Structure formats: structure tokens, C-alpha cells
């Protein structure tokens, strides 16, 4: 099993898949192979269908896990085993598109202010300032901060879509305060040891700790800062194509989710019935 998993790992590295995706796909394929305890060449489409159905009906995993497993097996069979997945005709689970959790500008500022540790406050401010993924923030180098152009270079973007994004003046001041105290040399936010970047789970823990202090009653996670960045740009009238480039989205359809009305937007719109009654009165 390990030999074929090594081939899968190499194939994903050749395709420049993110470390997070590689870990997830490998775990999905290993569980799949362990379930059957047979060579993958002996596992056909009916077994694959049965396994996905098993995850849904017996293991009762989330739709996200089923979708991730489907994607992992598709890559595994298409690329590593060189079998045409399209001929299997296996239906993909339909995942509902939920609106992202978005903080208001005041809530985002309250969160950053509630972060007591200077290093973690600088990390969270940088994520919100540029709409970064956590995986992108941890891989920032000191040289990626361009104070002359007030930009952040994202060199470890998803699927290699490297880009420049925004550097807020507040964030730059905070980063300078942070640099004077911590003096990072290579990684902007080094971990332990300093030769390695800070761990994603460390940032997520810092977010949860600060978020609990704010008293905000939303089911927000660290990625909500990225959603909030995009939504606040929409509210400021920023062109959707510009937001797409800042976020590093491949398709404008992905960015368009931030155009959906929020409860605050709905509260500012007057119903046509009220308009009619006002004109009639």
C-alpha cells in the first residue's frame, strides 16, 4: 500500500498541490485502501460507489468529508493509477453552498484588539488586512512585506496562484512594532524552531482565545477574517474583479458569493409594499 501512496504523494507534488491538500488526499486514500485490504487495481467502480455510500449511510461523515474523499479518489485513479475516472460515472455528493460567516468591521477590530500577544495580534491583523488564508499567512517571509507599495506578496498561494494583496497602514505599524520586539529573520512569523514557520493550529488557537474575549455571538473561525475582508471590500464598492485578484480566486463565480445580501443589507432596503403605502398616504 505504501508504494502506491508514495506514487500518489509524488504526483501531487508534481502538480504543486498544497501541503494541506496532500495530507488530506493521502489520508482519504489510505482509509479507502485499508477498508478493502486489496490492491487498488482490484478495486473497481462498484466498490468505490459502495465505499462512498458506506461513508454517507454508515459512518455518517459530513458532506465535506465525502466530497473530499471523492476528489482524492478521482485524483488517485485518474493520475496515479492512470484509469479514466469519467468512465466510472460515480455521482458526486451535492454539497449545499452556505453563506460564509462574516464579521463586521467593528467586530474584526475588536477581535484584533482582544489578542493580547503581539505576535498573534500581528498575524491576525495581517490575515484580515490582505484577505489571506491561514496557510498563506504562516508562509510569509519578512521580504514579502512591501511597505513602499503597501502590498503583501503571497508566494505560497493555493494551487500556485501567487499574487499581491493589500497591506493596511494599521497592519504595517503593528508589524513594525512586532519586528522591533521579535526580530524575525526569514519567516515573518517563525515557529519552534525558528527555521520553521508558525503552525496553523497555533494561529487558530490564538483566534479562538481572542474571539472568546470579544463576546461576539457568531460561529466564526480564523478563515472568517478572509471572508470579512472580501465582504467589506464589496460594501466599499470595490470592483469584483479586483477582489477576485486580491483573494487569488480562479473564477469570478467563487468571488460572487460575497455579493449576496447580508442581514444588514436587507434591513436597509425598503419593501415595495411600504413604498406603495407611503405614496398612497
N, C-alpha and C positions, 0 to 999 in steps of 0.2 A: 504493500500500500504506500509506503513512504517514497518509493521510487517514482510512482506516478504523481504523488503530491509534490515531489521535488520538481518534476516537469511542469506542473501547474504553477508553482511558485515562480519558476524561471519565465514562463510565458507571461505572467502578469508583470514581472519586472521588465520584460522586453516591451510590453505595451505601456509601461510607465504608469501603472495603476498606483494609487496612493497606498502608503503602508497600512492605513486603516482598512481599505478595501481588500488588500491582500490577506490580512489576518482574518477578516470575516469570511471571505470566499474559501480559504483553506479550512476553516472550522466547519463550514457548511458541507464541504465535500468529504471531509474526514468522517463526519457524523453519518453522511449518506452511505459511504463505503462500509463503515462499521455496522450499519443496520443490516446490510446484506451479507457481509463477510465473504464476498466473492470478488473476482477480478472485474473491474469496470467494463471490460469488453464483453462480459457475460450478462451484464445488466441492461436490459432493453427498455423500450419506451413504456411498456405496461408496468414494469417495476418502478420506473420513475413516476408515472402517474399515481401508482399505489402509494409511493412514499410521500408525495406531496399531499395526497388525500389523508394519509396517516397523520401528518403534521397538523392538518386542519381539524380532523374529527376526533382523533385520539389524544394527541399531545396538546391540542388546543392552544397552539402558539399564536402569536399575534399575526395579523396580515402582513406587517412589515417583515417579520421573520420568514414567512412563506415566500414573499416577493424576493427577499434577499437570497433565499435558497434556490429559487427558480433561476435568478440571474447567475448565481455561482455555477449551477449545473449546466446552464446554457453555455457559459464560457468554457467550462471543463470539457463538454462534449464537442462543441464547435471547434475550439482552438487546440486544446491539449490532445484529445482523442481523435481529432480530425473527422468527426462524424457530423453530418448535416442535421442540426437540431430542428430546422424548419420541417423536415420530413416527419418528425415525431408528432407534430400537431397537438402539443400539450397546451391546454388553455392556461392562461396566466390569471392569478387571483386579481380581482378588481379591488384596488385599494382606494377608499374614499379620500378625496382631497380636502383636508381640513385647513381652515384658515390658521395662519401662524399666530402664536401669542406675541403680541406687540406691547411694549411699554410706552407710556407717554414720555415726552422729553423730560418732564419733571421727575418721573419715576426712574428714568435712566440715570439722571444726575444724582438722585437720592441714593441709588444703588452704588454708584461710584464713590460718592461721599461716605457711604457707610462702610466701605472697605478700609479697614484700619491699617493693614500692612501696605507700605508704599509701593513695593514691587507688584503686589496683586492689584492695587489700585491702578497702576500704570498699565498693566496687562489688560484689564477690563476696559479702561478708557481707550486704549489702542484698538481693541476689538470693535467697540462702538464707533469710534472715530472713522474707521475705514470699512466697516461692514465685513469684518474678517470672520472666517471660520476659525474655530479653536485650533485646528491642525495647522492653519496658516500662521496664526499668531505665535505659536510655540517655535516655529522655524524661522522667525525673523532674525536677521543679522543686524548688528549695530549699523552697518553700512547701508541697510535698506531704508533708513530714515533720511529723507531728503528735505532738510529744513529750508533750503533755498526755494524749492518749488512747492513746499508744503504738501509733500506727497509721500506715500509709503509704497515701496516696491514689494510686491508679493511674489516671491520666487519659488514658493512651494505650493502653488495653487492646484486645485483639483484637476486631474487629467492634463496637467501641464499647461493650463491656460493662465500663464503668468501675466501680471498686469500691474498697473499703478492705481492706487486709490487715495482717498483723502486723508490728510493729516490736520487735525484741528489745532488751532492755536493753544487751546487749553491743554490738549494732549502733549504738544511739544514742550510746554512749560513743565508739565508733570514728568515727562521723560527726562528732561534736563535735571530736575530735582533728583529723580531716581538714579541717573548716571553719576551724579556727584557723590551719592551715598554708596552705590554698589559697584561702580566702575566696571561694567561688563566689557569684555574684550572682543569676543567673536559673536556668540549668540546674544541677542538683545536681552533675552530672559533665560539665563543659564539655569540648569538644574543641578542635581548632585549625581555625579561630579560635574564641575563647570564645563567640561568638554562636551557635555550632552545638553540639549535644550530642556527646559522645564517640561514636566509631564502634563499631558492634557488633563488627567484626573485631578492634578493639583489645582489647576485653574478652575475646574468645575466645582471642586470643594470650596474654593475661595468665593466663588459666585454664590453658592448655596448659603454659606455662612453670612455673607453680606446681605443677601436677599432676605434672610430671616429677620435681620435687624430693621429692615425698612417697614415691615408690616403690610406690604403690598399683597393683596389677595388675588394673585394670578398664578397660574401654573407655568411660570417662566423657567427657562433653563438658559445656560450660557449662550446657546445659539439664538435666543430671543433678542440679544443685542444686535445681531446681524439683521434679523427681521425688522427691528425697530429702526435701525439706520436707513434701510430701504424705504420703509413706510414714511418716515419723517422727511425724506427727500421728495417723495411723491407729494406730501402735504405742502412742501415748499415750492411746488411747481417745477421740479427738475424734470428734464426730458427723460422719458422712459429708456431710450437708447443709451443715454449717459449712465443711468442707474444700472442697466444691464452690463455695461463695460466695467463699472466700478465693482460690481459683485462677481464678475467673471462668469456670468451665465452664458451657455452656448446658444440658448434660444430665448427670444423675447417673450415667448409664452410662459417660461418659468418666472420671469420678472413680473409679468402681468398680474400675478396673484396679488401683488401689493396695491393694485388699482381697486380691488374690491372694497366696498364701503365698510367702514368701521362703525360701531355703535355711536361714536361721537359725530361722524359724518351724518348719519341718519337723523340724529337729533337736531341738526342744523337745517334740514330740508323740510319745507312746509308742504303738507299734504295738499293735493289739488282740491280736496273737499273743503279744507279750511280756507283756501284761496277763494273758492266759489262762495262760501258763506260770508266772507269778508266783503266781497264785491256786491253780494245781494243785500247786505246790511247797510 
